[in-house]
Every structure is written in structure tokens, then in C-alpha cells.
Amino acid sequence: MDNDSRFADFVAERADALLRYGYVLSGDPHDAADLTQEALIRLHRAWSRVRRKHDPESYTRMIMARLHIGAWRLRRRERLTWNLPERAHLDVLPSDVEQGLWRALEGLPRKQRAVLVLRYYEQLTDAEIADVLGISRGTVRSHASLGLNRLRSAVPHPAAANGSTR
């Protein structure tokens, strides 16, 4: 099997998951599509090297995270909305509490949001997040702490929302 057909197989199998990952990172379906497309272009250029030495999906996700951070460094503005992706997928729509969490996540600064996505969605360690984002581990922990505190204050605890006390 040649490299191009292996790359095509990889894209066919993982493109939807990468698009969802891009959406979680950016909060915008169009930015997610752009991130995914650019990351796959860069992966194709390095395919023979990546296929032999690395996991192609983690390499692609790292590219997407770096592209996302690079984009906000250039723009320094956010245009986030709670619009569902235009393409249908099999994921269950979030509950009202989860939608509140997504809206609160959208309201975080990009670095805090990226750190939280990489930590809790991608389950990366602080060292891996620091490497992906090009920041120190202490900065990763600081962004995670600040982001979690903002989320805690923005989203009511489910027990409190139901009238229960802790």
C-alpha cells in the first residue's frame, strides 16, 4: 500500500473526529473546518516521516492546537457563538447544563480554553500541553486554574440548579 492511499485512508477514518476537535478548540464551525484542512495539508507534506515515527492523529491535533493559538495571536479578538456544526453527526446534543458549560467555555480567553481542552478533552499532561502551546508548565497550570475558576463561577453546580444543597 503506497503512502498516498494510506494518507487517504487516514483522512477518511479520522477527518470527522478532527473536525469535532477543531470545533472544540475554536468554537466556530468555519474555523474548525479551516483548522482541519490546514492541519491535513501540513500532515500530507510530512506524511512519510510522521507515519514511520509518530502517531498521525496526535501529530495532526498538535498542528491544529498550534494553528489555533497562532490565529488568536494574530487576531487577538474572539468571535464565538453557540452554533452547531453545519454537518450532521451522531453525537448527542448537550443538555441545558452542558450548553451553559459550553457557553462559559467560549467566554474564556483563548489560551485558557486551549489549555482546558487539551487537558480534559485530549487528556494531555501539563508537559505535553506546554510543548504543544509553546509555554511553560507553570503557565499551563496557571491558565488551567484561572479557567476552571471562571467556569465554576459561570456555571451553577447541578445540585444547586435543582434546588439541593451540597
C-alpha positions in Angstrom: 0.0 0.0 0.0 1.5 3.3 -1.0 1.8 6.4 1.2 -0.9 8.3 -0.7 -3.5 5.6 -0.2 -2.6 5.3 3.5 -3.0 9.0 3.9 -6.4 8.9 2.1 -7.4 6.1 4.4 -6.3 8.1 7.5 -8.3 11.1 6.3 -11.4 9.0 5.6 -11.3 7.4 9.0 -10.3 10.4 11.2 -11.5 13.6 9.4 -14.8 13.9 11.3 -13.1 13.4 14.7 -10.5 16.0 13.7 -13.3 18.4 12.7 -15.0 18.0 16.0 -11.7 18.6 17.8 -11.3 21.8 15.7 -14.8 22.9 16.8 -14.0 22.3 20.4 -10.8 24.3 20.1 -12.2 27.2 18.1 -15.9 27.3 19.0 -16.8 28.1 15.3 -17.6 25.5 12.6 -15.9 27.5 9.9 -12.7 28.0 11.9 -12.8 24.3 12.7 -13.0 23.4 9.1 -10.1 25.7 8.3 -8.0 24.3 11.1 -8.7 20.7 10.0 -8.0 21.5 6.3 -4.7 23.3 7.1 -3.6 20.6 9.5 -4.3 17.8 7.0 -2.3 19.7 4.3 0.6 20.0 6.7 0.3 16.3 7.6 0.3 15.3 4.0 3.6 17.2 3.4 5.2 15.3 6.4 3.3 12.0 5.9 6.2 9.7 5.2 8.1 10.9 8.3 5.1 11.1 10.6 3.8 7.7 9.6 7.1 6.0 10.4 7.9 7.8 13.7 4.7 9.3 15.2 1.0 8.7 15.6 -0.5 10.7 12.7 -3.6 11.7 14.7 -1.8 13.2 17.7 0.6 14.9 15.3 -2.4 16.4 13.4 -4.1 17.5 16.7 -0.9 19.2 17.8 -0.7 21.1 14.5 -4.4 22.1 15.0 -3.7 23.4 18.5 -0.7 25.4 17.4 -2.6 26.8 14.4 -5.4 27.8 16.7 -3.1 29.6 19.1 -1.2 31.2 16.2 -4.5 32.6 14.8 -5.5 34.3 18.1 -2.1 35.8 18.4 -2.7 37.4 15.1 -6.3 38.5 15.7 -6.5 39.0 19.4 -10.3 39.0 19.1 -12.9 36.4 19.6 -16.0 35.7 17.5 -17.6 32.8 19.3 -21.1 31.7 19.0 -23.1 28.7 20.1 -24.0 27.4 16.6 -24.0 23.7 15.9 -21.8 22.5 13.1 -23.5 22.5 9.7 -22.7 18.8 9.1 -24.9 16.3 10.9 -23.1 13.8 13.2 -24.2 11.1 15.7 -23.2 12.9 18.9 -26.0 13.6 21.4 -26.8 17.2 21.8 -25.7 18.7 25.2 -28.2 19.1 28.0 -29.1 22.6 29.2 -26.4 22.4 31.9 -23.8 21.2 29.4 -24.8 24.1 27.0 -24.2 26.5 29.8 -20.7 25.0 30.3 -20.0 25.3 26.5 -21.1 29.0 26.6 -18.9 29.6 29.6 -16.0 27.8 27.9 -16.5 30.1 24.9 -16.2 33.1 27.1 -12.7 32.1 28.4 -9.6 33.7 26.9 -8.2 31.5 24.1 -5.2 30.2 26.0 -7.3 29.2 29.0 -9.8 27.5 26.7 -7.0 25.7 24.8 -5.3 24.5 28.0 -8.7 23.2 29.3 -9.5 21.5 26.0 -6.1 19.9 25.8 -6.2 18.8 29.4 -9.7 17.5 29.7 -10.7 16.7 26.1 -7.4 15.4 24.9 -6.2 14.2 28.3 -2.7 15.6 27.8 -0.3 16.1 30.7 0.9 19.6 31.7 4.3 18.9 30.0 2.6 17.9 26.7 0.3 20.9 26.8 3.3 23.2 27.4 5.0 21.6 24.5 2.0 22.0 22.2 1.3 25.6 23.1 5.0 26.7 23.5 4.5 27.8 27.1 5.9 26.7 30.4 4.3 24.1 32.6 3.7 26.7 35.3 1.8 28.8 32.8 -0.2 25.8 31.8 -1.2 25.2 35.4 -2.0 28.9 35.9 -4.2 29.0 32.8 -6.0 25.8 33.9 -6.6 27.2 37.4 -7.9 30.6 36.2 -10.0 28.9 33.5 -11.6 26.4 35.9 -12.3 29.2 38.5 -14.1 31.2 35.8 -16.1 28.1 34.7 -17.0 27.3 38.3 -18.3 30.8 38.8 -20.1 31.0 35.5 -21.9 27.6 35.6 -24.0 26.7 38.6 -23.4 23.3 40.2 -26.0 20.8 39.0 -27.2 20.1 42.6 -27.6 23.8 43.2 -29.6 24.2 40.0 -32.0 21.5 41.2 -32.5 23.3 44.5 -30.3 20.9 46.5 -27.6 21.9 48.8 -24.2 20.4 49.0 
